[in-house]
C-alpha cells in the first residue's frame, strides 16, 4: 500500500513492469485516451466533448397564447374565466384589479396601512380584555 494511507506523499511513480501488467489486465491493450468526455444519452456512451451535440429540448419552454388560461376558475364565485375576454369582464363586474397594476411604493404604503389597522384592532382587543377583567374583579368585591 502506498500514498496517504501509509503516511507517504502522493507522487507520480515510474511505470514499472508490475504496473504495466496490472494496467493491461484491468484496461486492456487500448492506448489511454485523454480529453474531455460527455455522456450522450442518445447513443448511451461517452463521446468527446467537442463532438457532443446536446439534444434539442423545447418541452420546458413557455408557449405564450390564450390557451394558458384554459380551465381557470374565479376564486370569487367559481365561474369560468378561461379566456382574456371572460377574465376582463369578470374583473369589471366584481370591481377587481391585478396586484401588478400598482407601483411597489403604492403597495408598500398599502401594507403599512394594513399594519396600522391590525395594530388598532389589537389595541382595541386588549382594551376590551382589560375592561372585562376589571369589571369581573369589581363585581366580585
N, C-alpha and C positions, 0 to 999 in steps of 0.2 A: 504494500500500500504506500502510495506517495501523495504528497500535497498537504493541504492544511490539516487533514485528519491525522496525519503523522507528524504534525508540527514542523513541516518542511515548507519552504517557499514554493509557490506555484510558478514554475518557469518552463519555458519550452525545452524539449529534450530532443536529442538527435534521434532520427528514425533508426531503430535497431532492427535486426532480423526478427526478433520476437514480436516487435510491433507490427512489422510488415505481414507476418504470418497471421497474427490476430486480426489485422485490418482486412486482409484478403478473406479470412473466414467470415467476418461479420458483414463486410460490404460487398465483397466480390472483386473481380478484376477490373471493374469500371474505374476510369480516372475520376478524380474529385472534380466536381463542377462547382465553381464559385459564382456568386452573384446573388441578386435579389430575386426571390421567388414568391408567387402568389397562387393560392389555391383557386382554381377555376371550377365552380360548381357545375358548369355545363359539361365539361369533359371529365370531372371528378378526379383531377390530378393537379400537381403543381406545374405551373408554366412560368417562364421567365417574365419578370415584371414588365419589361419593355414590349413583350408580345401579348400581354393580358389586355383584353377589351372587356370592360365591365358590361354586364347585361343592361339593356335599356329597360328601365322600370318606370312606369308612369302611374302605377296604382296609388302612389302616395300624393300625387298632385291634386290640388283643388280644381274642380271644374266649376267655373262661375256661370250660372244660368239661373233661371227662375225655378228650376226643379229643386234647389236646395231647401226651399220652404215646404215642399210637399209633405203632407201629413201633419203639419204644425197645427196645434190647437191653442186656443186662447186660455191663459191662466185665469182670466177674469170670469168667463162664462162657459168655457169649454167648446165654443163654436170653432168651426174650421176657418183658419186664416192661412191656408196653404198656398196663397199667391200674393203678389205685391198689391194687387187691387183689393183683395179681401182684407189684407192686413191694414192697408191705408184707411179703408172705410171703417174697420173695427176701431182703429186708433182714434179717428174723429168722433165716432159715436160714443165712445167711453171716455173721451177727453184725456187720452193718454199721450205720452211723449217718450222718446228714447233717452236713455241716460246720456248718451254721447252727444245729444243736441246742445248740451250746455258746456261752458268752459270749465276747466279744472278749478279756477278761482271761485266760480259760482257754486260748484259742487262742494268746495271746501267750506264756503260760508254756510251752505245748507246744513252740512254736518255739524258745524258749530252751533247753529240754531237748534238742531235736534238734541245736542248735548245739553244746551241751556234748558230746553223743555224737560228733558229727563231729570236734570238737577232740580228743577222746580217741582216736578212730580214727587221726587224722592223727599224733598224738603217738606212738602205738604203731607206726605205719608208719615214722616217722622213726627210732625206736629200733631197729627191726629192720634198717633200711638201714644205720645206723651200726654195729650189731653185725656185719653181714655184711661190711662194708668192713674193719673192724678184724680180723676172723677171716681174711679173704683176705690182708691185709698180714702177719699173724702167720705164716701158712703159707709165705709167700714167703721169710721170713728163715731 
